[in-house]
Amino acid sequence: MASLQDLLDRKAALEKEIEATRKQERADAIAQVRSLMSQYGLSLSDLNSKGAAKPPAGQGGKVAVKYRNAATGDTWSGRGLQPKWLKAALAAGRKIEEFAVK
């Protein structure tokens, strides 16, 4: 069985090796990107252009409010679960159209 000091020494050596490998792989990736940019005649401005892909679903901007409780100012976009205030009002017999933002 290894002693605590042996294990700590191995841990330190592994951490050093991990950091060296991380730096090397990062340098390799940068070189590969530079090579591809050169091959296709790309610049940094091409990478930041407006023609870039859209953000993944779920990461877009805010959705407009569709329903508002005039008494409290609470709002709901119409997406996801109905908020408690709207559920309670609907259960009390009110119509969802009464809360629609015009």
N, C-alpha and C positions, 0 to 999 in steps of 0.2 A: 504494500500500500504506500502511495506517495505521501510525502509530508506536505504540510500546508505551504511551506516556503517553496517547495518544488512546484506545486500547483500554481502558486502566485507567479513564479518565474515563467512557467509555461504560458499563463494567461497574458503576461506582459509581452512575451515574444509573439504570441498570436495577435494581440492588438497591434503591435508594430507591423507585422506581416499584413494584416488586414488594411491598415492605413496605406502601406506601400502599394498593395494591389489596387486599392481604390484610386490612388493617384495615377497609377499606370493605366488603368482602364479608362479613367476620365481623359487622360492625354490621348489615348488611342481613339476615343470617341470624337474628341475635338479634331484630331487629324482626319478622321473619316468624314466628318461634316465639312471641313474645309475642302477636302478633295471633291466631294459631291458638289459643293457650291462652285468650285472652279470648273468642274466638268460641265455644269449646266449654266454657267455664267450668272449665278445668283449673288445678290448682295444682302446686307443686313436689312436694307429697306424692303427688299422683296419678301423677307420673312415677316415683316411687320405690316405688309400691305393689307388693304381692306378686302382683298379677294380671298383672305384666309377663310378657313372652314368655320362654320357656325359653331357656337359653343354647344356642348352636349345638352341633351334634353334635361330639363330640371335645373339648368343654370342660367336661364334667361332672365330678363328683367321682371319687374313687378307687373302684376296683372291689374287691370282697372277694376275699381269697385263696382259691383253690380247691385248690391243690396245695402241699405243703410237704415238703422233704427233711428228715427228722428228724435226720439225721446232721450236716448243716451249717446248718440253719435257713433255707436258701434257699427262696423262695416263687415262685409263679406264679399269676396270676389266671385263666389259661385263655384269655386273649385274646392275639392276636399270635402270633409264632413261639414254638415251644417253646424253653425255655432249654437250654443245653448240658448241664447236669447231668441234666435229665429225659431228653433224647435219649439220653445215654450209658446211663442206667439202663434205659430201654426197649430199647435195642439189646442190653443184657446179659441180657435175658429177663425183667425185672421188669414187672409190670403197673401201669398208670397208677392203678388203684384203690388201690394200696398207698400212694400219695402224697396221696390225697384228704383234705382237711381235713374233719373231722366236726363 
